[in-house]
Amino acid sequence: MAKVELSELSTEELQAKLKAGKTIQRTVIGIFAIIILAWIILGYWLTNIPVFISTVAVAVGTTVSVSVAPREIAAELQKRNQDTSG
């Protein structure tokens, strides 16, 4: 699948992609928050610390990776807003 440049998309398409990206980001953060809270509340992290640490590392890595696209889209929208206002 060919990668579409952000500059080629309309503002409406960018806003829709930004909304979808943020929804995915919040969903991923919510899922990992529930998993990590369950580990902590139920006390399983004490019995298997390496797996708990790897779960936290995967959560951080995944959160960072799913936040890249929305940041790029928001930057493109901000650039377009500055171009039209200035």
C-alpha positions in Angstrom: 0.0 0.0 0.0 1.4 3.4 -1.0 2.0 5.9 1.7 -0.1 9.1 1.2 1.7 12.3 1.9 -0.2 14.5 4.4 0.2 17.5 2.3 -1.8 15.8 -0.5 -4.9 15.3 1.8 -7.6 17.8 2.3 -8.1 19.5 5.7 -11.3 17.5 6.3 -9.5 14.3 5.6 -6.7 15.3 8.0 -9.1 16.1 10.7 -10.9 12.8 10.3 -7.5 11.0 10.4 -6.5 13.0 13.5 -9.7 12.0 15.3 -9.3 8.3 14.4 -5.7 8.4 15.5 -6.5 10.0 18.8 -9.3 7.4 19.3 -6.9 4.6 18.7 -4.3 6.2 21.0 -6.9 6.5 23.9 -8.0 2.9 23.3 -4.5 1.5 23.5 -3.7 3.6 26.6 -7.0 2.5 28.3 -6.3 -1.2 27.6 -2.8 -1.1 29.0 -4.0 0.9 32.0 -6.5 -1.7 32.8 -4.0 -4.5 32.4 -1.4 -2.7 34.6 -3.9 -1.8 37.2 -5.1 -5.4 37.4 -1.5 -6.5 37.9 -1.1 -4.0 40.7 -4.5 -4.4 42.4 -4.5 -8.2 42.3 -0.8 -8.3 43.5 0.4 -10.5 40.6 3.3 -8.1 39.9 5.0 -9.3 43.1 5.1 -12.9 42.0 6.3 -12.2 38.5 8.3 -9.0 38.3 10.0 -9.6 35.0 6.7 -10.1 33.1 5.3 -7.0 34.9 8.3 -4.9 33.8 8.0 -6.2 30.2 4.3 -5.4 30.2 5.0 -1.8 31.3 7.7 -1.6 28.7 5.4 -2.8 25.9 2.7 -0.4 27.1 5.1 2.6 26.9 6.5 1.5 23.6 3.1 1.0 22.1 1.8 4.3 23.4 4.7 6.1 21.9 4.4 4.4 18.6 0.6 5.1 18.2 1.1 8.7 19.2 3.5 9.5 16.3 0.9 9.7 13.5 -1.6 12.0 15.4 1.3 14.4 16.2 2.4 14.5 12.6 -1.2 15.2 11.4 -1.7 17.9 14.1 1.5 19.5 13.0 0.3 19.5 9.3 -3.0 21.0 10.4 -1.3 23.7 12.5 1.0 24.5 9.5 -2.1 24.9 7.3 -3.8 27.2 9.8 -0.7 29.4 10.0 -0.5 29.6 6.2 -4.1 30.7 5.9 -3.9 33.2 8.8 -0.6 34.7 7.9 
